[in-house]
Amino acid sequence: MAAICEVNAQWARSYLFIARPRLRPKAQFKFPHSYGPIGLRQLQKSSTPSNNSEDTSLAPRKERGGSKLFKTADEAVADIKSGSTILSAGFGLCGVAETIIQAIHRRGVESVNSLTAVSNNAGAAGGGGLATLTQAGQVDRLILSFLGNNKALEKKYLSGEIAIELCPQGTLAERIRCGGAGIPAFFTPTGTHTLVQEGEIPVRLEPSGKVVEKGKPREVRMFNDKQYMMEEALTGDIAIIRAWKVDEAGNCRFRYTTKAFGRIMAQAAKVTIVEAEEIVPIGALDPDDIHLPSVYVDRIVPATAEKALEIKKLRPSTSFENEESSKNDALIRRNRIAKRAAKELKQGYYVNLGVGMPTLAPSFLPEGSTVWIQSENGILGMGPYPTEDEVDPDLINAGKETVTLAPGASTFDSSESFSMIRGGHVDVSILGALQVSAAGDLANYMIPGKVFKGMGGAMDLVSNPDETKIVVTTDHVAKDGTPKIVQKCQLPLTGARCVSTIITDLCVFEVDRQRGELTLTELAPGVEVKDIQKKTDAKFHIAENLQSME
């Protein structure tokens, strides 16, 4: 027995000797070089404003066990502190927590100010949404994807009164989703080769126009021979959302396109306040109908503000309206472009149509064609504009216009929508342009010093051109007569080497994105090659079998 014990003791000493290096102090451990340039120290110094330790104390107190019901929104927002980061759901004015926003506004700029607001956009130019708070001076900083035609906000930005961080719409949704899922950062192809990657989009200006704060340059990595850049997650102290039905436990159900940012923002906030159009008893909602589980909701208030329509768009009720509009020269050009663009939409395709001219293409599809139209605010199977009786403020497209749903349609949130887009599940995407280069570079969201509207979802839409064909529809020249088809874009890029086909009112170009070359393949009736040469600031080849656009 003693011999056996001695053998076991020797084995134990040998085992401990072998294992000892694994037990060395943590401070001596070195990360392998393969982990790349991102070190632990860099991650700890994340610059995301809502993720630092100082922001933690700004969130209202979260209480478990008591009732989540508040009689009024004023009571629910009474402890929101100045300097807080607020995640504000909605798309345009659709699904916006207007009741809660008005309650924050009633507290006054002396009581609550210096807010950072994260939203897809910042309300409407005429008021409503976050515009109520920005105009009152309660918001000091915005993180959003699109300003649109909000001239008052654009003026505040250009005069240095407010800071604006522009973020591609799909990236914004994913940053928020990751924040709620405990993922600190991720890599995306969206925004590579643009000012977003370089951190060169001005965030804050002086009244003189001098840039006092820029964005942050992104780290770049190569995966499978494709360039990606790192984006950090976003969280907030408070999320404010609007839901259709909410039970007393906090389970939420949304309607149609009000889903856009509601679910993911509630998940990414320390405290979520939801305004409910209808508050129902626990158990009244079928578990399969719940879009947002109660664990993410802390306070419930009744929605008292009326829903607003940003753009009420109706389909023509008579052929007379179409006949009258067809006499407009501009519309004749647009219809010519849209008719040709419709040929890119094959039977059974899933397609995304940008705001404006691209939305005309489906009206030129052959009768009986089935094309599934995706709208990045959360629709797959978008139908035509509604009649007066069909108007629903909870159902809009990416251009904030009222729409309908086709049979077989589905609705979902923005995170799901941009997974479809970045993942290459959409067959064709049609967008407008300010400039397109011979290599297929696209610029369509900013003219420095003149236009500052934001990129919206455009950078995401062009992020996977090998899987999703990118088609540009545009007038051949700008209003001042300058060419929009150029050898090299002078305006900030939306995407690099992403466009495959360019359709203008004068012709069609096919783009060789690898070689960086254009080929003229079609001419509009009455247009000659010399006209194209005169109005195009890029070299191009001429197809042997040059065809007509009609």
N, C-alpha and C positions, 0 to 999 in steps of 0.2 A: 504493500500500500504506500509506503514511504517513497519507493521508487517511482510509483505512478504519480504521486504528488510532485516530485522533483521534475519529472518530464513535463507535467502541466505548467509548472512555474516557469520553466525555460521557454515553453511555447508562448506563454503570456507575455514574458519579457520581449521575445522576438516580435510578437504582434504589435506591442506598444511602440517598439523601436521603428517598425515599418510605418505605423499609423501616425507617429508623432509629427511628421511634416504637414499632415493634413490639419493638425490642430494648432498650427502656428497662429500668432495673433493676427487679427483682421487687418491691422495697419500694414503688415508686411506683404499682404496679397496685392498682386499687380494684375490689372486687367490685360488680357491678350491684346496685341496690336490690332487683331482682326475686328475689334469692337469699333474701330474707326475713330475719327477726330472728336466725336461727341463724348466728353468725359463726364464723370459724375458731378464734378464741380460746375460744369456748364449747365447741366440740367437743374441743379439746385438754384442757379441764378436766372431762371426763366424770367423773361420780361413781361409775360402775359399779365396785364394789370389786375385781373380778378383772382389770380392764383397765389399772390404773395401773402405772407402770414399777417401783415398789417390789415388786410382786407377782411379777415375772418371776423373781427369784432364788429364790423359794420352791419352784418346780417341781423335781422330781427330775431328774437329768441324763438326757438322751435320748441313747442310743447307737445308732449305725447299724453294720451289718456283722456284729455278733455274734448269738448266739442270743437269741431273745426268751423262751425257756422258763426258768421258775423252778421249783424243786422244791416250794416251799411259798409260801403267801401271806405268811407272816411275812418271808421274804426279800425279797419284792417290795415290801413297805411299809416296810422298815427305814429308808429315807431320806426318808420323808414328814416335812415340817417343821411345827412349830407355826405357826399363822397361815395355813396354806394354804387355798385354796378348792377344795373337792372337789365334783365333779358326780357324784351318786349315782343311777344308773339304777334303773328299776323302777316299778311302779304298785301301791301297797299293798305286799304282800309278794311279788307276782308279778314275777319277773325281777330281784329284788334281789341284789346281790353280797354275799350273807351271809358267804361264806368270807372275803372281803377285809375286811368290816366287823369281823368277829370278830378278825382279825389286828391291825387298827388298835387295837381295844379292848385287846388283850393287851399292847400297848406301854405302856399306862397313861397317866393324865392328866398325870403328871410329865414324860413323854417327848414326848407330842404333845397339844397343847391349842389353845384359841383358834381352832378351825377354823370356817370358813364352809362350810356344806353347802347345796348347791342340789339340790332334788329335788321331785318332784310332791307327795309327802307325807313325813312324818318317821317312818315305821315304825308298828308296831302298839302299842296301849296295853299289851298283855301282854308286850311284848318282841319283838325282831326288827326288822330294817332299821335305820334310823338311830336308832331309840329306844335301841338299845344304847349308842350314843355320846353321845346327849343326856343320858341318865340318868347316865352316868359323868362328865359335866361336861367332856367333850372338845370339844364343839361350843359355840361362843359365839354364833353367828348362823346363822339359817336363811332361805333364800329358797325359798318353796314356795307351792302353791296351796290346799292343804287339810290341816287338822289332823284332821278327823273326830272320833272319840270318844277321842282320845288325851288323857285327863284329866291324866296326869302332865306332859305337855308343856304343856298349857294352864295348869297351875298354875305351872310354871317361868316361863312368859311373864308371867303376871299378877303374879308376885312379883319380876319384874325380873331373873331369873337368866339369861335368854336373850332375844335379839332375834329377832323374826320379821318378815320382809318378805313380805306376802301379794301374790301375783301371779296374775292369771287364768291358768288352765291352758294355754290356747292361746297366750296372750302369752308365757308361760314357755317353751313349746316353740319359738316363733318367735324369741325372744331368743337361745336357745341355738343354734338353727339358723343364725341370722345371725352369731353369734360364730364358728362354725366356718367360715362362708363368707367371712369378712372384710368383712362389712357392718356398719358401726358403729351404725346406728339405722334405724328404720322407723316408718311411721305406720299406726295401726290404729284401727278404730271401737270395739274392745273396751274397755270401762271408761269411755267418755266420759260426762259428766254424773254421775259417781260420785265417791266419796271417793278412788278410785285416781287419777283425773285431778287432783284437788285436792291430793293428797299428805297427806290427813288421817287415813289409817289409822295408828294408833300402831304404831311399830316396837319401841320399848323403853320399859318402864315402871319407875318406882320401886316398892318394896314398898308404898308408900302408895297407889299407883294413879296417881300423877302421871305424865304423859307427858313423857319426857326426849328422845325422838327420834321424829319423824314421817317419813312418806314424803316423796318429792320431787315437787313439782307438775310436771305434764307440759306441754310446749309443745303448743298446739292449732292446727291448720290446717283450713281448709275446702277440700274437693275435691269438685267436682260437687254443690255445695250440701249436702254432708254433712260433719259434724264428725268429725275424726280427731285422735288424739293421738300424740305421739312416744314410743317406747320404745327404750331403748338395749340393745345386744347384751350377752350374757353369755358369758364364757369362764371356764375354770378351770385351776388348776395340775395337777390330777389328775382323771381320770374313772375311776370304778370301775363295771364292768358285768359282767353274766353272759350267756353265750351257750351255745347248745346244742352246736354243733360248731365247733371252731376248728382250722385247720391250723397247722403250725409256722411259717408265714410271718406268721400273724396274721389271715388271712381268717376272717370270722365268719358263722355262720348262726344265726338265732334261731328260736324256735318261738312261733307264735300271738301272744298279747298280751304276751309278753316283749319285743317289739320297741319298745314305747311310747317310751322315752327313750334306749335303748341306743345306737342309731346316731348320733343328733345329739349326744349328750354326748361320745362318743368323738371326734367331729370338732371339738368346741369346746374340748378340753383340750390342754395342752402335753404331757402324758404320760398314756396310757391303759393301765390294768391290767384285763385281762379274765380272769375265772375261767371255765373251760371244763368243761362236763359231759363232753365227749369231745374229746380232742386227737388229731388225725389227721395223717398225713403230707401234705406239700405235694403237691398234685395230686389228693388224694382228694375234694375238693369240686368239683363242676361249677361252672364260672364263672357260669352262670346262676343258681346257687343261693346265691351269696354276697351277703349283705345289707350287710356292712361290709367294705370292702377293707382289706388289710393295712397300708396306709400310715398308717392312723389308730391302729394298735395297737402298743404298745411292749413290754408285758410280758404273759406268759401264765402262769397258774397253774392247777392242777387244782382244780375245785370239789369241796369235801369236805362242805360243809354241806347238810343235807337241805332240800328245798323245803318251804315252809310254805303252808298254806291259811288265809287270813284268815277267810273266811265260806264254809263248805261248805253250799251250798243245793241241795236235791234237789227234783225235781218229785214231787207226790203220787203214791203208787203205787196207791192205791185211791180209789174214789168216796166211801168212808166218811169219809176225812179231809176231803174237800170239804164233805160234809154237816155234819160236826161244826163246822167253821170257819164255816159259813154262819149258825150260830146266834148268833155274836158280833155285837152291835149295831154295833160300830166297823167290822167287816169288811163288814157289810151296806151301810153308808154308802160305804165305799171301793169296793165292787163297783158300786154305783149310779153313782158318779162315773166309774169305769173303763169301764163299759158305754157311757155317753154319750160318753166320750172316744174310744172305738173308732170312732165314726161320723166322726171327723175323719181317720181313716186310710183313704184311698181305695186302690182297686186299683192296684198298681204303685208306690205312694208310697215315697219314702225318708224315714225318720222317725228322730228321736232321742228317746229316752224317759229322763227324769230318774230319779233314784233314788227308790225307794218306790212310791207310788201309781201313777205313770205306767206302771210296768212291768206292771201288771195289764191294761192296755188290750188287748194282742194276744189275750188269752184270750177276748175277747168278739167277735172278728172272725168274720164268716160263714165257714162251711166252704168251703175252696177259694180263699180270698182270699190274695193274695200281697202282702205288705208287707215291704220291706227295712228292717230295724232296724239303725241305726247306733249304736255305742257309742263315746264319745269316746276311750277308751283304745286304739282301733285295730281295731274290727270293723265290717264292713258285711255284714249277713246273719246277725245273731245269732239263734240258735235258743232252744228252751226250756231250763229248768234240766235238769241231767243226772240220770240214774239213778245209783245207787251205782257201777255198773260203768263209767259214762261220765265220772266225775269226773277232771279233768285240772288240776293246779295251774298250768299254763301258759295256761289259758283261763278268763278271768274277765271280768265286765262292769265298768262304771264304778263300781258300788257294791261292788266287790271280791268279788262273789258268783260261784260257779262257774256256767258256762253251757255250751251246746253251739253248734255252727255249723250253719246251714241249708245245704242244697245250693246251690251257687253263691256261697257266702260268700267274703270275702277278709279278710286281716289286714294291718296296716300300722302305721307308727309315728305318734306323736302329732302331728308336724308335718303329715303327710298328712291325718290325721283332721280337724284344725282348719282346714286349707285347704278341705275340703269344707264345713265349718260356716260359717266367715266368708264364704266365696265364694258362699253362697246356694244350694248344690247340694242341700241337704236341704229337703224340702218342708214338713215340720211338725216342730216341737219341742214336747214336752210337759214342763212343769216344775211343781214344787210352789211354794208361796208362804207367806211370813209375812204379807205385806201386798200388795195390789194396789190401785192408785188408779184413779179415774174416767178418767184420761187414759191408762191402760195402763202406768203405771210399776210396776216389780216390785221387791220387796225380799224376798230369800229366803236370805241367807247370814250375817247378823250381828244380834244384839241387844246393843248396847253394855252392858258391865258384866255380861252374863249368858251370852251365847252368842258364842264366837269360834272358828268352825270353818273359815272360809275359803270362798271363792267357787267353788273347783274350776273346772269348765268352764262354769258358768252364764252368766257375763258374755259369753263368746264365743258361746254358743248364742243369745243374744238380740241379738246385734250387727248383724244384717241382717234386720230384721223385714219389710222390703218384699219380700224374696225367700223367706224362711222364715216360715211362719205360726207364731206363738207362742201356745200354748194353756196356760193354767194350770189345774191340778186341785188343789183344796184343800177342806178343811172350811170351811163358811161362817163359823164363829166359832172362835176359839182355845179352848184348854182352860179358860181362865178366863171364857169367854163374851164376850170383846171381839170386835168385828167385824174381819174380815180384809179386807173390801172397804171401802175408805175413800176420802174425797174427795182426800186428799193423804197420801202415805206419810210416816210419822214415823221409820221405820227407814232405815238406809243403803241406797241403791238398788243393785240389780244391773244395771238398765237403765232408761232413760227412754223412755216412749211406745213400748213394744215389744210389749205384750200385745194380741192381737186377740180372744180368746175366754176367758171365765172359766167354769169348770164346778165347781160346788160340790155338796154333798149336798142342797141345797135348790132350786137353780135354775141357769139358764145366762144369762150376760150376754154381749152382743156389745159390743165397744169401738170407738168412733170415735176413733182415735188423733189425728186432725187436730183435731177439735173438742174433744177431751177429755171425751167424754160416754159414758154407759152406757145400754144398752137391754136391758130384761128380755125375753127371748124364750121361755124355757121354765121351767116349774115342776115340781118333783117331785110325785108323787102325794100328796094330802093336805095340800099346802102352799098357802097363799093369799098374795096380794100383800101383805097387811098383815103377814104373818110376815116377808117379805123386807124390808119397810120398817123393821120393828122391829130387825132384826138386821144392817142394812147402814148404814154410816156414810158414805154417798155418795148424791148425787142420781142418779136414773135415770129414763129414759123407760120406758113400757110398750108393747110391740109390739101393734099392732092385732090380729094373729093370734097370740095367746099360746098356746103349745103345751105338751104334756106331755113330760117327759124320757123317759118309758117308750115 
